[in-house]
């Protein structure tokens, strides 16, 4: 997710989400609604490519996450840490640079 700009005052931030597939925007909207203080979301779909593909960065991050997944199985995260934070971290990896 990329912070964009605030519309109509400082309390209405806008985010740009680069989705992997058609289910991603729905999933991300649901996760945003889990954030305290967020009461609604809206989605706009752009049908043109704004950013060029960045396959290399995706492969490098996927390789890094493979090591993180193995470490997290050995050392489970603190129970107080919400699951949505870990999911949100994965959602922040854009498909384009």
N, CA, C and O atoms as CSV, one atom per row, in Angstrom:
chain,resi,resn,atom,element,x,y,z
A,1,UNK,N,N,0.843,-1.162,0.000
A,1,UNK,CA,C,0.000,0.000,0.000
A,1,UNK,C,C,0.888,1.223,0.000
A,1,UNK,O,O,1.955,1.249,0.612
A,2,UNK,N,N,0.425,2.216,-0.690
A,2,UNK,CA,C,1.168,3.450,-0.772
A,2,UNK,C,C,0.296,4.578,-0.244
A,2,UNK,O,O,-0.806,4.780,-0.755
A,3,UNK,N,N,0.757,5.331,0.774
A,3,UNK,CA,C,-0.028,6.489,1.200
A,3,UNK,C,C,-0.115,7.477,0.050
A,3,UNK,O,O,0.886,7.743,-0.614
A,4,UNK,N,N,-1.278,8.015,-0.190
A,4,UNK,CA,C,-1.449,8.967,-1.287
A,4,UNK,C,C,-1.529,10.383,-0.726
A,4,UNK,O,O,-0.497,11.020,-0.515
A,5,UNK,N,N,-2.667,10.855,-0.495
A,5,UNK,CA,C,-2.858,12.200,0.026
A,5,UNK,C,C,-4.144,12.201,0.828
A,5,UNK,O,O,-4.938,11.264,0.743
A,6,UNK,N,N,-4.345,13.242,1.599
A,6,UNK,CA,C,-5.578,13.344,2.370
A,6,UNK,C,C,-6.602,14.126,1.561
A,6,UNK,O,O,-6.294,15.169,0.984
A,7,UNK,N,N,-7.802,13.616,1.529
A,7,UNK,CA,C,-8.893,14.283,0.821
A,7,UNK,C,C,-9.891,14.795,1.846
A,7,UNK,O,O,-10.263,14.073,2.771
A,8,UNK,N,N,-10.321,16.023,1.687
A,8,UNK,CA,C,-11.333,16.618,2.557
A,8,UNK,C,C,-10.905,16.604,4.013
A,8,UNK,O,O,-11.681,16.205,4.882
A,9,UNK,N,N,-9.711,17.023,4.285
A,9,UNK,CA,C,-9.266,17.147,5.658
A,9,UNK,C,C,-8.279,16.071,6.070
A,9,UNK,O,O,-8.065,15.102,5.342
A,10,UNK,N,N,-7.680,16.243,7.234
A,10,UNK,CA,C,-6.613,15.339,7.679
A,10,UNK,C,C,-7.095,13.969,8.145
A,10,UNK,O,O,-6.267,13.091,8.390
A,11,UNK,N,N,-8.377,13.759,8.272
A,11,UNK,CA,C,-8.873,12.490,8.812
A,11,UNK,C,C,-9.333,11.515,7.734
A,11,UNK,O,O,-9.917,10.481,8.057
A,12,UNK,N,N,-9.088,11.815,6.476
A,12,UNK,CA,C,-9.524,10.923,5.400
A,12,UNK,C,C,-8.345,10.573,4.501
A,12,UNK,O,O,-8.277,11.035,3.362
A,13,UNK,N,N,-7.426,9.769,4.997
A,13,UNK,CA,C,-6.269,9.409,4.168
A,13,UNK,C,C,-6.677,8.512,3.004
A,13,UNK,O,O,-7.656,7.770,3.084
A,14,UNK,N,N,-5.909,8.595,1.928
A,14,UNK,CA,C,-6.141,7.749,0.757
A,14,UNK,C,C,-4.931,6.856,0.577
A,14,UNK,O,O,-3.795,7.281,0.788
A,15,UNK,N,N,-5.175,5.632,0.190
A,15,UNK,CA,C,-4.109,4.669,-0.066
A,15,UNK,C,C,-4.214,4.163,-1.490
A,15,UNK,O,O,-5.306,4.057,-2.049
A,16,UNK,N,N,-3.079,3.856,-2.062
A,16,UNK,CA,C,-3.057,3.197,-3.370
A,16,UNK,C,C,-2.584,1.774,-3.127
A,16,UNK,O,O,-1.509,1.556,-2.569
A,17,UNK,N,N,-3.384,0.815,-3.546
A,17,UNK,CA,C,-3.062,-0.598,-3.367
A,17,UNK,C,C,-2.877,-1.220,-4.744
A,17,UNK,O,O,-3.752,-1.117,-5.604
A,18,UNK,N,N,-1.738,-1.861,-4.945
A,18,UNK,CA,C,-1.508,-2.588,-6.190
A,18,UNK,C,C,-1.862,-4.035,-5.908
A,18,UNK,O,O,-1.186,-4.699,-5.122
A,19,UNK,N,N,-2.914,-4.529,-6.542
A,19,UNK,CA,C,-3.460,-5.852,-6.232
A,19,UNK,C,C,-2.845,-6.935,-7.101
A,19,UNK,O,O,-2.488,-6.704,-8.256
A,20,UNK,N,N,-2.730,-8.133,-6.513
A,20,UNK,CA,C,-2.232,-9.299,-7.240
A,20,UNK,C,C,-3.306,-9.900,-8.132
A,20,UNK,O,O,-3.013,-10.396,-9.220
A,21,UNK,N,N,-4.553,-9.854,-7.668
A,21,UNK,CA,C,-5.670,-10.422,-8.417
A,21,UNK,C,C,-6.939,-9.694,-8.002
A,21,UNK,O,O,-6.879,-8.744,-7.221
A,22,UNK,N,N,-8.078,-10.123,-8.510
A,22,UNK,CA,C,-9.328,-9.418,-8.225
A,22,UNK,C,C,-9.792,-9.577,-6.784
A,22,UNK,O,O,-10.578,-8.758,-6.307
A,23,UNK,N,N,-9.339,-10.588,-6.084
A,23,UNK,CA,C,-9.739,-10.786,-4.690
A,23,UNK,C,C,-8.947,-9.887,-3.735
A,23,UNK,O,O,-9.411,-9.615,-2.627
A,24,UNK,N,N,-7.777,-9.429,-4.138
A,24,UNK,CA,C,-6.922,-8.624,-3.261
A,24,UNK,C,C,-7.582,-7.343,-2.750
A,24,UNK,O,O,-7.524,-7.089,-1.547
A,25,UNK,N,N,-8.203,-6.530,-3.595
A,25,UNK,CA,C,-8.816,-5.306,-3.062
A,25,UNK,C,C,-9.879,-5.597,-1.999
A,25,UNK,O,O,-9.985,-4.869,-1.012
A,26,UNK,N,N,-10.653,-6.643,-2.197
A,26,UNK,CA,C,-11.672,-7.013,-1.208
A,26,UNK,C,C,-11.011,-7.414,0.114
A,26,UNK,O,O,-11.456,-6.999,1.184
A,27,UNK,N,N,-9.957,-8.217,0.038
A,27,UNK,CA,C,-9.240,-8.664,1.237
A,27,UNK,C,C,-8.621,-7.478,1.970
A,27,UNK,O,O,-8.730,-7.373,3.192
A,28,UNK,N,N,-7.972,-6.586,1.223
A,28,UNK,CA,C,-7.325,-5.433,1.842
A,28,UNK,C,C,-8.365,-4.512,2.477
A,28,UNK,O,O,-8.132,-3.989,3.566
A,29,UNK,N,N,-9.503,-4.304,1.822
A,29,UNK,CA,C,-10.567,-3.477,2.408
A,29,UNK,C,C,-11.038,-4.056,3.730
A,29,UNK,O,O,-11.267,-3.319,4.689
A,30,UNK,N,N,-11.183,-5.374,3.783
A,30,UNK,CA,C,-11.581,-6.024,5.032
A,30,UNK,C,C,-10.556,-5.822,6.130
A,30,UNK,O,O,-10.917,-5.583,7.283
A,31,UNK,N,N,-9.284,-5.915,5.783
A,31,UNK,CA,C,-8.231,-5.711,6.778
A,31,UNK,C,C,-8.200,-4.262,7.259
A,31,UNK,O,O,-7.963,-4.002,8.439
A,32,UNK,N,N,-8.439,-3.326,6.349
A,32,UNK,CA,C,-8.473,-1.923,6.756
A,32,UNK,C,C,-9.626,-1.658,7.717
A,32,UNK,O,O,-9.491,-0.855,8.640
A,33,UNK,N,N,-10.752,-2.323,7.510
A,33,UNK,CA,C,-11.888,-2.148,8.418
A,33,UNK,C,C,-11.611,-2.714,9.806
A,33,UNK,O,O,-12.290,-2.350,10.766
A,34,UNK,N,N,-10.624,-3.596,9.924
A,34,UNK,CA,C,-10.232,-4.126,11.230
A,34,UNK,C,C,-9.376,-3.142,12.026
A,34,UNK,O,O,-9.176,-3.332,13.226
A,35,UNK,N,N,-8.874,-2.101,11.379
A,35,UNK,CA,C,-8.033,-1.108,12.049
A,35,UNK,C,C,-8.923,-0.220,12.915
A,35,UNK,O,O,-9.923,0.303,12.423
A,36,UNK,N,N,-8.584,-0.037,14.192
A,36,UNK,CA,C,-9.394,0.826,15.057
A,36,UNK,C,C,-9.538,2.229,14.462
A,36,UNK,O,O,-8.556,2.832,14.029
A,37,UNK,N,N,-10.750,2.731,14.446
A,37,UNK,CA,C,-11.022,4.062,13.926
A,37,UNK,C,C,-11.464,4.088,12.476
A,37,UNK,O,O,-12.007,5.096,12.023
A,38,UNK,N,N,-11.251,3.021,11.742
A,38,UNK,CA,C,-11.687,2.964,10.345
A,38,UNK,C,C,-13.115,2.442,10.329
A,38,UNK,O,O,-13.387,1.349,10.826
A,39,UNK,N,N,-14.028,3.223,9.757
A,39,UNK,CA,C,-15.435,2.820,9.750
A,39,UNK,C,C,-15.955,2.471,8.363
A,39,UNK,O,O,-16.988,1.813,8.243
A,40,UNK,N,N,-15.252,2.902,7.304
A,40,UNK,CA,C,-15.674,2.526,5.956
A,40,UNK,C,C,-14.495,2.657,4.994
A,40,UNK,O,O,-13.518,3.355,5.264
A,41,UNK,N,N,-14.617,1.972,3.879
A,41,UNK,CA,C,-13.629,2.073,2.803
A,41,UNK,C,C,-14.374,2.186,1.482
A,41,UNK,O,O,-15.556,1.853,1.392
A,42,UNK,N,N,-13.683,2.651,0.475
A,42,UNK,CA,C,-14.228,2.627,-0.879
A,42,UNK,C,C,-13.099,2.222,-1.814
A,42,UNK,O,O,-11.923,2.412,-1.502
A,43,UNK,N,N,-13.460,1.665,-2.956
A,43,UNK,CA,C,-12.472,1.139,-3.889
A,43,UNK,C,C,-12.705,1.715,-5.276
A,43,UNK,O,O,-13.840,1.806,-5.743
A,44,UNK,N,N,-11.623,2.099,-5.922
A,44,UNK,CA,C,-11.651,2.548,-7.308
A,44,UNK,C,C,-10.645,1.698,-8.052
A,44,UNK,O,O,-9.517,1.519,-7.591
A,45,UNK,N,N,-11.042,1.170,-9.201
A,45,UNK,CA,C,-10.167,0.300,-9.982
A,45,UNK,C,C,-9.673,1.057,-11.208
A,45,UNK,O,O,-10.459,1.651,-11.946
A,46,UNK,N,N,-8.368,1.027,-11.413
A,46,UNK,CA,C,-7.769,1.626,-12.606
A,46,UNK,C,C,-7.465,0.517,-13.595
A,46,UNK,O,O,-6.825,-0.475,-13.244
A,47,UNK,N,N,-7.914,0.677,-14.816
A,47,UNK,CA,C,-7.708,-0.355,-15.825
A,47,UNK,C,C,-6.493,-0.092,-16.702
A,47,UNK,O,O,-6.296,-0.774,-17.708
A,48,UNK,N,N,-5.693,0.870,-16.339
A,48,UNK,CA,C,-4.456,1.092,-17.087
A,48,UNK,C,C,-3.266,0.903,-16.156
A,48,UNK,O,O,-3.369,1.095,-14.944
A,49,UNK,N,N,-2.163,0.533,-16.729
A,49,UNK,CA,C,-0.962,0.293,-15.940
A,49,UNK,C,C,-0.266,1.622,-15.680
A,49,UNK,O,O,0.144,2.311,-16.614
A,50,UNK,N,N,-0.137,1.976,-14.405
A,50,UNK,CA,C,0.513,3.230,-14.046
A,50,UNK,C,C,2.000,3.041,-13.785
A,50,UNK,O,O,2.784,3.979,-13.934
A,51,UNK,N,N,2.383,1.853,-13.403
A,51,UNK,CA,C,3.773,1.577,-13.052
A,51,UNK,C,C,4.272,0.386,-13.855
A,51,UNK,O,O,3.505,-0.545,-14.103
A,52,UNK,N,N,5.531,0.387,-14.268
A,52,UNK,CA,C,6.057,-0.764,-15.010
A,52,UNK,C,C,6.216,-1.984,-14.105
A,52,UNK,O,O,6.347,-1.831,-12.890
A,53,UNK,N,N,6.206,-3.192,-14.672
A,53,UNK,CA,C,6.386,-4.401,-13.863
A,53,UNK,C,C,7.737,-4.407,-13.157
A,53,UNK,O,O,8.705,-3.832,-13.655
A,54,UNK,N,N,7.800,-5.048,-12.015
A,54,UNK,CA,C,9.062,-5.174,-11.288
A,54,UNK,C,C,9.209,-6.594,-10.759
A,54,UNK,O,O,9.181,-6.831,-9.551
A,55,UNK,N,N,9.361,-7.495,-11.650
A,55,UNK,CA,C,9.422,-8.911,-11.318
A,55,UNK,C,C,10.593,-9.234,-10.408
A,55,UNK,O,O,10.448,-10.018,-9.470
A,56,UNK,N,N,11.743,-8.647,-10.666
A,56,UNK,CA,C,12.936,-8.959,-9.874
A,56,UNK,C,C,12.715,-8.670,-8.382
A,56,UNK,O,O,13.054,-9.497,-7.536
A,57,UNK,N,N,12.151,-7.509,-8.061
A,57,UNK,CA,C,11.907,-7.157,-6.662
A,57,UNK,C,C,10.941,-8.140,-6.011
A,57,UNK,O,O,11.114,-8.495,-4.845
A,58,UNK,N,N,9.925,-8.582,-6.749
A,58,UNK,CA,C,8.976,-9.558,-6.198
A,58,UNK,C,C,9.664,-10.875,-5.871
A,58,UNK,O,O,9.415,-11.467,-4.822
A,59,UNK,N,N,10.528,-11.331,-6.768
A,59,UNK,CA,C,11.238,-12.592,-6.540
A,59,UNK,C,C,12.153,-12.469,-5.330
A,59,UNK,O,O,12.221,-13.382,-4.507
A,60,UNK,N,N,12.863,-11.338,-5.215
A,60,UNK,CA,C,13.757,-11.140,-4.072
A,60,UNK,C,C,12.976,-11.109,-2.762
A,60,UNK,O,O,13.403,-11.709,-1.775
A,61,UNK,N,N,11.847,-10.423,-2.741
A,61,UNK,CA,C,11.053,-10.367,-1.509
A,61,UNK,C,C,10.442,-11.719,-1.168
A,61,UNK,O,O,10.353,-12.083,0.005
A,62,UNK,N,N,10.023,-12.462,-2.181
A,62,UNK,CA,C,9.475,-13.797,-1.925
A,62,UNK,C,C,10.550,-14.696,-1.337
A,62,UNK,O,O,10.267,-15.488,-0.438
A,63,UNK,N,N,11.776,-14.586,-1.829
A,63,UNK,CA,C,12.878,-15.385,-1.288
A,63,UNK,C,C,13.152,-14.995,0.156
A,63,UNK,O,O,13.388,-15.863,0.996
A,64,UNK,N,N,13.122,-13.698,0.456
A,64,UNK,CA,C,13.322,-13.242,1.833
A,64,UNK,C,C,12.221,-13.754,2.746
A,64,UNK,O,O,12.491,-14.168,3.873
A,65,UNK,N,N,10.977,-13.729,2.268
A,65,UNK,CA,C,9.855,-14.198,3.085
A,65,UNK,C,C,9.937,-15.688,3.348
A,65,UNK,O,O,9.463,-16.148,4.387
A,66,UNK,N,N,10.520,-16.452,2.449
A,66,UNK,CA,C,10.681,-17.888,2.680
A,66,UNK,C,C,11.513,-18.145,3.916
A,66,UNK,O,O,11.182,-19.031,4.704
A,67,UNK,N,N,12.580,-17.397,4.107
A,67,UNK,CA,C,13.405,-17.523,5.304
A,67,UNK,C,C,12.672,-17.053,6.542
A,67,UNK,O,O,12.802,-17.653,7.608
A,68,UNK,N,N,11.893,-15.970,6.409
A,68,UNK,CA,C,11.127,-15.467,7.547
A,68,UNK,C,C,10.078,-16.473,7.991
A,68,UNK,O,O,9.845,-16.642,9.188
A,69,UNK,N,N,9.442,-17.145,7.033
A,69,UNK,CA,C,8.408,-18.130,7.375
A,69,UNK,C,C,9.008,-19.274,8.174
A,69,UNK,O,O,8.405,-19.742,9.140
A,70,UNK,N,N,10.193,-19.729,7.777
A,70,UNK,CA,C,10.837,-20.822,8.510
A,70,UNK,C,C,11.201,-20.376,9.917
A,70,UNK,O,O,11.032,-21.139,10.869
A,71,UNK,N,N,11.705,-19.134,10.067
A,71,UNK,CA,C,12.054,-18.631,11.401
A,71,UNK,C,C,10.809,-18.472,12.263
A,71,UNK,O,O,10.847,-18.767,13.458
A,72,UNK,N,N,9.706,-18.012,11.680
A,72,UNK,CA,C,8.501,-17.795,12.479
A,72,UNK,C,C,7.894,-19.109,12.954
A,72,UNK,O,O,7.247,-19.141,14.001
A,73,UNK,N,N,8.089,-20.193,12.206
A,73,UNK,CA,C,7.598,-21.488,12.678
A,73,UNK,C,C,8.404,-21.950,13.886
A,73,UNK,O,O,7.863,-22.578,14.796
A,74,UNK,N,N,9.700,-21.638,13.894
A,74,UNK,CA,C,10.535,-22.016,15.037
A,74,UNK,C,C,10.266,-21.116,16.229
A,74,UNK,O,O,10.271,-21.578,17.370
A,75,UNK,N,N,10.029,-19.828,15.975
A,75,UNK,CA,C,9.793,-18.838,17.025
A,75,UNK,C,C,8.461,-18.153,16.758
A,75,UNK,O,O,8.429,-17.114,16.099
A,76,UNK,N,N,7.356,-18.713,17.258
A,76,UNK,CA,C,6.040,-18.120,16.987
A,76,UNK,C,C,5.975,-16.683,17.495
A,76,UNK,O,O,6.616,-16.357,18.494
A,77,UNK,N,N,5.205,-15.811,16.819
A,77,UNK,CA,C,5.095,-14.420,17.252
A,77,UNK,C,C,4.391,-14.313,18.594
A,77,UNK,O,O,3.681,-15.225,19.017
A,78,UNK,N,N,4.599,-13.198,19.243
A,78,UNK,CA,C,3.966,-12.917,20.521
A,78,UNK,C,C,2.447,-13.001,20.369
A,78,UNK,O,O,1.894,-12.493,19.394
A,79,UNK,N,N,1.779,-13.631,21.314
A,79,UNK,CA,C,0.326,-13.821,21.229
A,79,UNK,C,C,-0.417,-12.491,21.248
A,79,UNK,O,O,-1.545,-12.409,20.762
A,80,UNK,N,N,0.196,-11.452,21.799
A,80,UNK,CA,C,-0.468,-10.151,21.860
A,80,UNK,C,C,-0.480,-9.445,20.506
A,80,UNK,O,O,-1.260,-8.515,20.301
A,81,UNK,N,N,0.363,-9.869,19.596
A,81,UNK,CA,C,0.434,-9.233,18.271
A,81,UNK,C,C,-0.717,-9.728,17.409
A,81,UNK,O,O,-0.830,-10.932,17.176
A,82,UNK,N,N,-1.573,-8.832,16.929
A,82,UNK,CA,C,-2.709,-9.275,16.113
A,82,UNK,C,C,-2.256,-9.920,14.810
A,82,UNK,O,O,-1.248,-9.530,14.222
A,83,UNK,N,N,-3.007,-10.895,14.382
A,83,UNK,CA,C,-2.702,-11.595,13.135
A,83,UNK,C,C,-2.798,-10.640,11.962
A,83,UNK,O,O,-2.051,-10.776,10.993
A,84,UNK,N,N,-3.702,-9.679,12.030
A,84,UNK,CA,C,-3.879,-8.786,10.884
A,84,UNK,C,C,-2.632,-7.955,10.604
A,84,UNK,O,O,-2.426,-7.543,9.463
A,85,UNK,N,N,-1.780,-7.691,11.623
A,85,UNK,CA,C,-0.542,-6.954,11.368
A,85,UNK,C,C,0.383,-7.747,10.463
A,85,UNK,O,O,0.993,-7.184,9.554
A,86,UNK,N,N,0.496,-9.051,10.699
A,86,UNK,CA,C,1.333,-9.888,9.845
A,86,UNK,C,C,0.749,-9.947,8.444
A,86,UNK,O,O,1.489,-9.914,7.461
A,87,UNK,N,N,-0.568,-10.034,8.343
A,87,UNK,CA,C,-1.216,-10.069,7.036
A,87,UNK,C,C,-1.036,-8.738,6.329
A,87,UNK,O,O,-0.783,-8.704,5.124
A,88,UNK,N,N,-1.164,-7.645,7.064
A,88,UNK,CA,C,-1.004,-6.324,6.476
A,88,UNK,C,C,0.412,-6.144,5.936
A,88,UNK,O,O,0.599,-5.529,4.886
A,89,UNK,N,N,1.408,-6.672,6.639
A,89,UNK,CA,C,2.791,-6.563,6.164
A,89,UNK,C,C,2.934,-7.231,4.802
A,89,UNK,O,O,3.625,-6.707,3.928
A,90,UNK,N,N,2.290,-8.379,4.609
A,90,UNK,CA,C,2.349,-9.040,3.300
A,90,UNK,C,C,1.615,-8.217,2.252
A,90,UNK,O,O,2.030,-8.185,1.093
A,91,UNK,N,N,0.531,-7.550,2.639
A,91,UNK,CA,C,-0.261,-6.778,1.687
A,91,UNK,C,C,0.479,-5.537,1.211
A,91,UNK,O,O,0.138,-4.982,0.166
A,92,UNK,N,N,1.477,-5.095,1.950
A,92,UNK,CA,C,2.193,-3.884,1.586
A,92,UNK,C,C,3.248,-4.101,0.509
A,92,UNK,O,O,3.913,-3.145,0.109
A,93,UNK,N,N,3.417,-5.309,0.037
A,93,UNK,CA,C,4.392,-5.569,-1.018
A,93,UNK,C,C,3.711,-5.332,-2.359
A,93,UNK,O,O,2.897,-6.148,-2.791
A,94,UNK,N,N,4.035,-4.223,-3.024
A,94,UNK,CA,C,3.385,-3.927,-4.301
A,94,UNK,C,C,3.929,-4.796,-5.422
A,94,UNK,O,O,5.048,-5.303,-5.347
A,95,UNK,N,N,3.126,-4.958,-6.455
A,95,UNK,CA,C,3.551,-5.751,-7.603
A,95,UNK,C,C,4.355,-4.935,-8.602
A,95,UNK,O,O,4.984,-5.502,-9.495
A,96,UNK,N,N,4.345,-3.632,-8.468
A,96,UNK,CA,C,5.043,-2.766,-9.420
A,96,UNK,C,C,5.906,-1.772,-8.666
A,96,UNK,O,O,5.602,-1.424,-7.524
A,97,UNK,N,N,6.963,-1.319,-9.285
A,97,UNK,CA,C,7.790,-0.245,-8.712
A,97,UNK,C,C,7.620,1.001,-9.528
A,97,UNK,O,O,8.227,2.027,-9.222
